[in-house]
Amino acid sequence: MRQGRTYLKKNDQVEVIAGKDKSRVGKILRVLRDQDKVVVERINMIKRHTKPTEMNQQGQIVDKEAPIHVSNIQLICPECTKTGRIGKKILEDGTKVRFCKSCGESIENK
């Protein structure tokens, strides 16, 4: 499987653009780069059944987030608050930054 490069990072605000959770917004919890997937807070929820153990006397059903493919989400620009395409550029001091292609502002987490 070919690994694609992703422009997404942990704690980015994203919107789902395809699937059962379309148009919902959430924060990225984990980035799975080898699978080209991300885990987004309260998006793509699944149920997992756990067996009774010594620590957990009763078995239960647990809701947890499942990974979603990066092609189904889009980053929200913190400056213009719109979803859009993201570019990368190198500044004069040599640092790489992500920028919003619609407003031109930097998206790097503060």
C-alpha positions in Angstrom: 0.0 0.0 0.0 1.4 3.4 -1.0 1.7 5.9 1.9 0.4 9.3 1.1 1.6 12.4 2.8 -1.0 14.1 5.0 -1.1 17.7 6.0 -3.1 16.9 9.1 -1.8 17.1 12.7 -3.1 16.3 16.2 -5.5 18.9 17.6 -6.5 20.2 14.2 -10.1 21.2 13.8 -11.7 19.3 10.9 -15.0 18.8 9.2 -16.2 15.5 7.7 -17.1 15.8 4.0 -18.3 12.3 3.2 -19.9 9.4 5.0 -22.5 8.9 7.8 -21.1 11.9 9.8 -21.0 14.3 6.9 -20.8 18.0 7.9 -19.9 17.3 11.6 -16.9 19.0 13.1 -14.3 17.6 15.5 -10.8 17.7 16.8 -8.1 15.2 15.7 -7.1 12.9 18.5 -4.6 10.6 16.7 -3.0 10.5 13.2 -2.4 7.0 11.8 0.1 7.8 9.0 0.8 4.3 7.9 -2.9 3.7 7.2 -3.7 7.3 5.9 -6.4 7.6 8.6 -7.2 9.8 11.6 -9.2 9.4 14.8 -11.5 12.4 15.3 -13.3 13.2 18.6 -16.9 12.0 18.7 -16.9 11.1 14.9 -17.4 7.6 13.4 -18.4 6.1 16.8 -18.6 2.3 17.1 -19.6 -0.1 19.8 -17.1 -2.6 21.3 -18.1 -5.4 23.6 -15.7 -6.1 26.5 -15.5 -9.3 28.5 -15.7 -9.5 32.3 -12.2 -9.5 33.9 -10.8 -9.3 37.4 -10.6 -5.5 37.3 -13.9 -5.1 35.4 -16.4 -7.5 37.0 -19.1 -6.9 34.5 -18.8 -7.0 30.7 -20.1 -3.9 29.0 -20.6 -2.2 25.7 -18.1 0.7 25.1 -18.5 3.5 22.6 -15.3 4.5 21.0 -14.0 6.4 17.9 -13.0 4.5 14.8 -10.4 5.8 12.3 -11.7 7.7 9.3 -9.8 8.1 6.0 -8.1 11.4 5.4 -9.9 11.8 2.1 -13.2 12.1 4.0 -12.2 15.1 6.1 -11.1 18.6 5.4 -9.2 21.0 7.7 -10.9 24.1 9.0 -8.9 27.3 8.7 -8.7 29.1 12.2 -8.5 32.5 10.5 -11.3 32.5 8.0 -13.3 29.6 9.7 -13.9 27.9 6.3 -12.9 24.5 5.1 -10.5 24.6 2.2 -7.4 23.4 0.5 -4.1 23.6 2.4 -0.7 24.4 1.0 2.8 24.3 2.4 5.5 27.0 2.0 8.9 27.8 3.4 9.3 31.2 5.1 12.4 33.4 4.9 13.8 32.0 8.1 13.6 28.5 6.7 10.6 27.1 8.7 7.9 25.1 6.9 4.3 26.2 7.5 0.9 25.2 6.3 -1.3 27.9 4.9 -5.0 28.3 3.8 -5.2 28.7 0.1 -8.4 30.8 0.3 -7.2 33.5 2.8 -3.4 32.9 2.7 -2.9 32.9 6.4 -0.8 30.4 8.3 -2.5 27.5 10.1 0.2 26.3 12.4 -0.9 25.5 16.0 0.0 28.1 18.5 
